[in-house]
Amino acid sequence: MQVLLGEKQDLENIRNKLLKENNDLLLKLQQSESATEASEKKLQCLVTENKNIFEKMMDLEMRMKQMNNMQHPALIAKPSEGDEFNSEKRFTRTEMDKVIREKNLYKEKYLELQEDLSTRYVEVQSEGNANEKSKFWNLFSGLFARKRTVSEPMTEEKKMKKIPDVKRGEQEQNIPH
């Protein structure tokens, strides 16, 4: 009888543990479902926002086309009497000149901005790496620009450059720098 009571107690303990695990799993399932619902709501909001942005973009493109047509009436095709080739867009020389000048101006501004951006990038990089010059750079920096130190003064020979005189042929003339 004692054995049966012991087994009954063990089975009740196992049942209680299983019920507890079942409740924990149900709680986790509810949490994941609520997280899934929140994710679906966010996704729906993003899809709606994407559609709205796309509609605005299409509207702005249409407005831009209308404004371009108003500003440049020569860009609109003018059909003529039965001639297939005249239905193409035509430009006058002055209109083409104006368009090309505008294009060149914008291109020049773009290149200036790009150059400014690259110089700023180099400045930022050099400021960040000013204290951490690599050994490679220190090794090869003398090859590109030789710097004089205080211990190496300029001698008279280095100051004078020998250039052959064209008029006299083989004679050399010393020219100071």
Buried (B, 14 or more C-beta within 10 A) or exposed (E): EEEEEEEEEEEEEEEEEEEEEEEEEEEEEEEEEEEEEEEEEEEEEEEEEEEEEEEEEEEEEEEEEEEEEEEBEEEEEEEEEEEEEEEEEEEEEEBEEEBEEEEEEEEEEEEEEEEEEEEEEEEEEEEEEEEEEEEEEEEEEEEEEEEEEEEEEEEEEEEEEEEEEEEEEEEEEEEEE
